[in-house]
Amino acid sequence: MSILTSKVTRYFTNGRFGQLHYRMAGESTAKPAVVCLHMVPKSSRSYHKILPLLGKDRLAIAIDYPGYGESDPTDSESQANIDCYAEAVWDVLEALELKSVDLVGYHTGCMVSVRAAHLFPKRVNKVINIAAPVFLQSEVQSFCDLYAPIPLDEQGSRFRTMWERIIHHRGPGMTLEMCADSMAENLRGGEGYEWGHMAAFNHAAQYISDIKTLPHPFLVMNLDDDMREQSERVDPLLNNGLRKNYFQWSTGFLDAFTHDVAEEILTFLNAQSSNNIKE
């Protein structure tokens, strides 16, 4: 299937819960397509600026999970889990008839990318995780409590808390306009905006197991953000990977340092490696 886009273009395809939305840039070539998977409660919009750079000699795709961005939600919260998100990724890739991909995940997207790699290992070349959310069992409940949905009220408590968190985690180069865009992405999740966080916390033990058995070349990009402590726990779990620190970057880095980030990602993806992955 020949695919060509000269800029970022948006598409929909059918999934098991309705339509799935995704963005593409670049051209389908012999190189594996780069598939970018977002944190929650954000969307593929996080990668809008970097997609054309990642797609300069291949196809680059960013996908919205069910319930985020422009993708239709699952029928219930119980269906909104990491396996569901990983299966939705493959729904899009099947529709595009893509047989070889590299996966790039950010926070929740880390779990989705590693799970997706385990679902169809022979179709995955390399995996990049921006952070490694390695949660201790003893801290999972505290994260669940922190990100419990905030009820709507006339005082706007939910929105005030969202904004305060965005400003608190704001990284170098992240402008107020970028903060406002981040806030807007949160709101698009509606009343299910925290389903993805709960899915991630419930998947904590499985993510650790998945990392230990991941056969693909694997890079963990450790930023100076709210997952730095968790990411530094990943080293003894790595089977065929490495952690590299990027403490000059934090939240907002995809938009603030786009060219530098794209260069780091492509350097890893372009490096020669031999894979003999079994299904």
C-alpha positions, 0 to 999 in steps of 0.5 A, a space after each residue: 500500500 503506497 502512502 504519501 503525505 506532504 504534511 500532517 494529515 488527519 484520518 479516521 478508521 473504524 475500531 471496535 468502539 467506533 471511529 479511531 483518529 490518527 495523524 500521518 506525515 511522510 511517505 511509506 518507504 522500506 523503513 518501518 513506520 514510526 508510530 507515536 503513542 501519547 500520554 493521557 489525558 492528551 492525544 496525538 496532537 502532542 506529536 503534531 509538530 514532530 511528525 513531519 521531522 520523524 517522517 522525512 524518510 518514512 511514514 510517521 503516525 500518531 494515534 488517539 486511543 479510544 476516548 481521547 482526542 477525536 477517537 470514540 470512547 469505550 462503552 465503559 471504564 472497565 473496557 478502557 485499559 492498556 490492552 484495549 489501547 494497544 489493540 486499537 493501535 493495531 486496528 489502525 495499523 491493520 487498516 493501513 496494511 503496515 507490516 513493520 513499525 517502530 513504536 514511540 510511547 510517552 508516559 501512558 504511551 510507554 505501557 501501550 507501546 510495550 504491550 503492542 510490541 508483545 501482541 505482534 512482536 514480529 511486526 515491531 522493529 524497535 521501541 522507545 519509551 519516553 520515561 518508564 512508568 515503573 510503579 512500586 506496588 506500594 505507591 500505586 494507590 497514592 497515584 490513583 488517589 492523586 488522579 481520581 476524577 474531580 467532580 464538576 462544580 460551579 467553582 471550577 475546581 476541576 479546571 483550576 486543579 488541572 491548570 495548577 498541575 500544568 503550571 507545576 510540571 511546566 518544563 523549559 521552553 514550555 510557553 503559556 500558549 503550550 500550557 493552554 493547549 495542554 489544558 484544552 487536551 485535558 478537557 476533550 476527555 470529557 467525564 472519562 478524562 482520567 480513565 487512562 490514568 487508572 488504566 495505567 496504574 492498574 497495568 503497573 505490574 504487567 508493564 514490569 513483566 512486559 519490559 523484562 521479556 521485551 526482545 526488541 531493541 529498547 530505549 528509555 528516554 529519561 526526562 527531568 519530569 514527574 516520572 524521573 524517579 520511576 524511570 530510574 528503576 528500569 535498568 535491572 528490568 531491561 532485556 535488550 535496552 538502555 536508559 539515556 538521561 535527557 535532564 535538559 528536557 521536561 514537560 512540553 519538550 516535544 514542542 519546545 525542542 522539536 528538532 533535537 528530539 527528532 534527531 535523538 529518536 531517529 538516531 536510535 531508530 536508524 542504528 543497525 541492529 539484528 532482530 530475530 523476533 518470534 511470535 
